[in-house]
Amino acid sequence: MAGTTYRIALVPGDGIGQEVVPPATAVLDAVGRRHGISFAYDEFDWSCERYAHEGAMMPADGLDRIRSHDAILLGAVGWPGVPDHVSLWGLLIPIRRAFAQYVNLRPIAVLDGVPSPLTGAKPGEVDFVVVRENAEGEYSEIGGRMNRGLPSELAVQEAVFTRAGITRIADYAFTLAESRRGHVTSATKSNGIVHTMPFWDEVVAERAAAHPGVALRTEHIDALAAKLVLRPADFDVIVASNLFGDILSDLAAAVAGSIGIAPSGNLNPEREFPSMFEPVHGSAPDIAGKDLANPLGAIWSAAMLLDHLGHPEAGAEVVGAMRAQLADGVRTRDLGGTAGTAEFTRALLDRL
């Protein structure tokens, strides 16, 4: 709605996360001015650096501090010396689960100016979306370890799949496919995982019956990974469990030419809580502070934020400017260009 001011929680995080969030907010402000919307930003220092000094990634009341925001924009989290499970379970997973962000949405496209490592993957042909279940599945907290350090040591990790959880992610995928090319591929491994995956297949098939205009194909995860490489243009919407979706979306980003440009949204579709948008790439300590970071992943994530807030035209303008800039050869060094973070951002703002 024109004249609206949105309150955005910024969590730049670690490393290049702190370098890619400012370009994303600059793009939001630029496109917002043209569409009569504005943004108010509250920045939070939640990060591995905070963990190193205070023993926690975020304060005990962190979730309450951002609960009333319209959206969350995150840069990247992770740093040498802080185990990845600490940064993930101390920040990202609590946000995703407390705010019912059960959809992880990752669009994948081969763009002009970003050649895919696959010779057959061409711009305009490879354009699909991975819909990853984001709140349960293989990433549960149920399990534990016994007899640590002994020859009999063991670890148990329980996967948790619920009818409600599978139903809502499947419905989201089928509804999305109805607005695209009308095809859903479901990732499974029901030939080897004998309880949870047949259950997944059954519920997905039930939900397919409620969307008769969408074609459903079920693929075992190993064969699906191979087909993503061999025939990526065949796919429209891929729906997958937490683990399978996590792996497939990074593979798909590599197929598209660079994980550095890949965006993601952690969505609460009912909008009862804020959704969180973040680039797929990590904190990249090796290039942090050198003006080498590619801001496109964060900028594309900001475009997804605009879509989610009800401004698809503004989001499309951002993506269109990105595509045009890459096609014109203005690229960061990770994409074979010469532009630094600041130069690339200035050029994109000029286009907007």
C-alpha positions in Angstrom: 0.0 0.0 0.0 1.4 3.4 -1.0 2.4 5.6 1.9 3.1 2.7 4.2 6.3 2.5 6.3 7.6 -1.0 7.0 9.7 -1.8 10.0 12.5 -4.1 9.1 14.8 -5.9 11.6 18.4 -6.0 10.2 20.7 -8.8 11.4 23.9 -8.2 9.3 25.7 -11.0 11.3 29.3 -11.9 10.5 31.9 -11.4 7.7 30.5 -10.3 4.4 27.0 -10.3 5.9 27.8 -6.8 7.2 28.8 -5.8 3.7 25.8 -7.0 1.7 23.0 -5.8 4.0 23.7 -2.1 3.3 23.4 -2.5 -0.5 20.1 -4.4 0.0 18.7 -1.6 2.2 19.9 1.0 -0.3 18.0 -0.8 -3.0 14.9 -1.1 -0.9 15.0 2.6 -0.2 15.5 3.5 -3.9 12.7 1.4 -5.3 10.5 2.2 -2.3 10.6 6.0 -3.1 9.2 5.3 -6.6 6.4 3.2 -5.2 5.5 5.4 -2.3 6.6 3.0 0.4 9.4 3.5 3.0 11.4 1.4 5.4 12.5 2.0 9.0 15.4 -0.2 10.1 16.4 -1.5 13.5 19.8 -3.2 13.5 20.8 -6.0 15.8 24.4 -7.1 16.5 23.4 -10.8 16.8 26.4 -12.8 15.5 29.3 -15.1 16.3 31.2 -12.0 17.4 28.6 -11.4 20.0 28.7 -15.1 21.0 32.5 -14.8 21.5 32.0 -11.8 23.9 28.8 -12.6 25.6 28.3 -16.4 25.2 25.1 -16.1 23.2 24.2 -15.4 19.6 21.4 -13.1 20.7 20.0 -12.0 24.0 17.4 -14.0 25.9 14.6 -11.6 24.8 15.8 -11.4 21.2 12.8 -13.0 19.7 10.5 -10.6 21.5 12.5 -7.7 20.2 11.7 -8.5 16.6 8.3 -10.2 16.9 6.4 -7.1 15.8 8.6 -6.2 12.8 7.2 -6.5 9.3 10.2 -8.6 8.1 13.7 -9.6 9.0 16.7 -9.1 6.6 19.7 -11.2 7.5 23.3 -11.1 6.1 25.2 -14.2 7.0 26.2 -16.0 10.2 29.3 -18.0 10.9 32.9 -17.4 11.9 36.1 -19.6 12.5 36.2 -20.6 16.1 32.5 -20.8 16.6 31.1 -24.2 15.7 28.4 -24.0 13.0 25.8 -25.8 15.1 26.2 -23.0 17.7 25.5 -20.3 15.2 22.7 -22.1 13.6 20.8 -23.3 16.7 21.6 -20.1 18.6 20.1 -17.8 16.0 18.6 -18.9 12.7 16.6 -22.0 13.8 15.1 -20.3 16.9 13.9 -17.5 14.6 12.5 -19.9 12.0 10.7 -22.0 14.5 9.4 -19.4 16.9 7.9 -17.4 14.0 6.5 -20.5 12.2 8.6 -19.8 9.1 7.9 -23.3 7.8 8.5 -22.5 4.1 12.1 -22.0 2.9 11.7 -20.6 -0.6 14.7 -20.6 -3.0 14.2 -19.4 -6.6 16.8 -20.7 -9.1 17.4 -19.2 -12.6 20.2 -19.2 -15.1 20.8 -15.5 -15.9 22.4 -13.7 -18.8 25.9 -12.9 -17.8 26.3 -15.7 -15.3 27.2 -18.8 -17.2 26.2 -22.1 -15.8 28.9 -24.7 -15.4 26.5 -27.0 -17.4 26.7 -26.3 -21.1 23.1 -27.2 -21.6 21.7 -24.8 -19.0 20.7 -21.7 -20.8 19.1 -18.4 -19.7 15.4 -18.4 -20.1 15.2 -22.1 -19.9 16.3 -22.9 -16.3 13.8 -21.2 -14.0 12.5 -23.2 -11.0 11.8 -22.9 -7.3 12.8 -25.2 -4.4 10.2 -25.2 -1.7 11.9 -26.7 1.4 10.1 -27.7 4.6 11.7 -25.5 7.2 10.4 -26.4 10.6 10.6 -30.2 11.2 11.8 -33.2 9.3 15.4 -34.3 9.7 16.4 -31.2 11.7 14.7 -32.1 14.9 15.9 -31.6 18.4 15.0 -35.1 19.5 17.9 -37.5 20.1 21.1 -37.6 22.0 24.4 -39.3 22.7 25.5 -41.9 25.2 28.7 -43.4 26.4 30.8 -40.5 25.1 34.4 -41.4 24.4 33.8 -45.2 24.9 33.9 -47.8 22.2 30.2 -48.2 22.8 29.5 -44.5 22.1 26.3 -43.9 20.1 24.3 -41.0 18.7 20.6 -41.0 17.9 18.9 -38.4 15.8 15.2 -38.6 15.3 13.4 -37.2 12.2 10.0 -35.8 12.9 7.3 -35.6 10.1 3.8 -34.6 11.0 0.7 -34.7 8.8 0.1 -31.0 9.5 3.7 -30.1 8.5 3.7 -32.1 5.3 0.2 -30.9 4.4 1.1 -27.2 4.7 4.3 -27.4 2.7 2.7 -29.5 0.0 -0.2 -27.1 -0.3 2.2 -24.1 -0.6 4.1 -25.9 -3.3 1.0 -26.8 -5.3 -0.5 -23.3 -5.0 2.8 -21.8 -6.1 2.9 -24.2 -9.1 -0.6 -23.0 -10.1 0.8 -19.5 -10.6 3.8 -20.9 -12.6 4.0 -23.8 -15.1 1.8 -26.2 -13.2 4.3 -28.9 -12.3 5.5 -30.1 -8.9 8.4 -32.6 -8.3 8.4 -34.2 -4.8 11.7 -35.4 -3.4 11.6 -38.7 -1.5 13.6 -41.7 -0.5 10.8 -44.1 0.3 12.7 -47.1 -1.1 15.2 -46.8 1.7 13.7 -44.7 4.5 10.8 -46.9 5.4 8.6 -44.9 7.7 8.9 -41.1 7.2 9.3 -41.0 3.5 6.3 -43.3 2.6 4.3 -41.0 4.9 5.6 -38.0 3.1 4.7 -39.5 -0.3 1.2 -40.4 0.9 0.4 -36.9 2.2 1.8 -35.2 -0.8 -0.3 -37.4 -3.1 -3.4 -36.6 -1.0 -2.7 -32.8 -1.4 -2.1 -33.2 -5.1 -5.7 -34.5 -5.5 -6.9 -31.1 -4.2 -4.9 -29.3 -7.0 -6.0 -31.1 -10.1 -4.5 -28.5 -12.4 -1.0 -29.4 -11.2 1.0 -32.4 -12.3 2.9 -34.3 -9.6 6.0 -36.3 -10.2 7.8 -38.1 -7.3 11.5 -38.7 -7.6 14.0 -40.4 -5.2 16.5 -37.9 -4.0 19.6 -39.5 -5.5 18.0 -39.7 -9.0 16.6 -36.2 -8.6 20.0 -34.8 -7.8 21.4 -36.4 -11.0 18.5 -35.0 -13.1 18.9 -31.5 -11.7 22.4 -31.6 -13.3 21.5 -33.4 -16.5 18.1 -31.7 -17.2 17.6 -28.7 -15.0 15.2 -27.0 -17.5 12.7 -29.9 -16.8 11.7 -28.5 -13.3 9.2 -26.0 -12.1 8.5 -26.4 -8.4 10.4 -28.9 -6.3 9.0 -29.7 -2.8 11.3 -31.4 -0.3 11.9 -32.1 3.3 14.2 -30.0 5.4 17.4 -32.0 4.7 16.6 -32.9 1.1 15.6 -29.3 0.3 18.7 -27.9 2.0 21.0 -30.0 -0.2 19.0 -29.6 -3.4 18.8 -25.8 -3.2 22.6 -25.4 -2.9 23.1 -27.9 -5.7 20.6 -25.9 -7.8 22.3 -22.6 -7.0 25.6 -24.1 -8.3 23.8 -25.3 -11.5 22.6 -21.6 -12.0 26.3 -20.5 -11.9 26.9 -19.1 -8.5 25.8 -19.5 -4.9 26.8 -15.9 -4.4 23.6 -14.6 -6.1 21.2 -17.1 -4.7 18.4 -15.6 -2.4 16.1 -17.3 0.1 13.0 -16.5 2.1 12.0 -18.1 5.4 8.3 -17.5 5.1 5.4 -17.5 7.5 2.7 -17.6 4.8 -0.1 -16.7 7.2 1.8 -13.5 8.2 1.1 -14.0 11.9 4.9 -13.5 12.4 7.7 -11.7 10.5 9.3 -13.7 7.7 13.1 -13.6 7.3 15.1 -13.1 4.0 18.7 -14.0 3.6 21.2 -14.8 0.9 22.2 -18.4 0.6 26.0 -17.7 0.8 27.9 -17.8 4.0 30.0 -15.2 5.8 33.1 -15.8 3.7 35.8 -14.8 6.2 38.5 -15.1 3.5 37.1 -12.0 1.6 35.5 -10.1 4.4 36.4 -6.4 4.5 38.0 -6.4 1.0 35.1 -5.0 -1.0 34.9 -8.3 -2.9 31.5 -9.5 -1.6 28.8 -10.0 -4.2 25.7 -8.2 -2.9 23.2 -9.8 -5.4 22.1 -12.6 -3.0 21.1 -10.1 -0.4 19.5 -7.7 -3.0 17.5 -10.5 -4.6 16.4 -11.5 -1.1 15.3 -7.9 -0.6 13.2 -8.3 -3.8 11.6 -11.4 -2.3 10.9 -9.3 0.9 9.0 -6.8 -1.3 7.0 -9.6 -2.9 6.1 -10.9 0.5 5.0 -7.5 1.8 2.6 -7.1 -1.2 4.7 -5.1 -3.6 5.4 -7.6 -6.5 5.9 -4.7 -9.0 8.7 -3.2 -6.9 10.3 -6.6 -6.4 10.1 -7.3 -10.2 11.9 -3.9 -10.8 14.7 -5.0 -8.6 15.1 -8.3 -10.3 14.9 -6.7 -13.7 17.6 -4.2 -12.9 19.8 -7.1 -11.6 19.3 -9.1 -14.8 20.0 -6.1 -17.0 23.2 -5.3 -15.1 24.5 -8.8 -15.3 23.6 -9.0 -19.0 25.5 -5.8 -19.6 28.7 -7.3 -18.1 28.8 -5.3 -14.8 29.7 -8.1 -12.5 31.7 -8.7 -9.3 34.9 -10.7 -9.4 33.3 -14.0 -8.3 31.3 -13.8 -11.5 34.3 -13.0 -13.7 33.9 -9.2 -13.5 36.0 -6.4 -12.0 33.5 -4.5 -9.9 33.8 -4.3 -6.1 30.8 -4.4 -3.8 30.5 -0.6 -3.7 30.9 -0.1 -7.4 28.4 -2.8 -8.3 25.9 -1.4 -5.9 26.3 2.2 -7.2 25.7 0.9 -10.8 22.6 -1.0 -9.7 21.2 2.0 -7.9 21.7 4.1 -11.0 19.6 1.7 -13.0 16.9 1.9 -10.4 
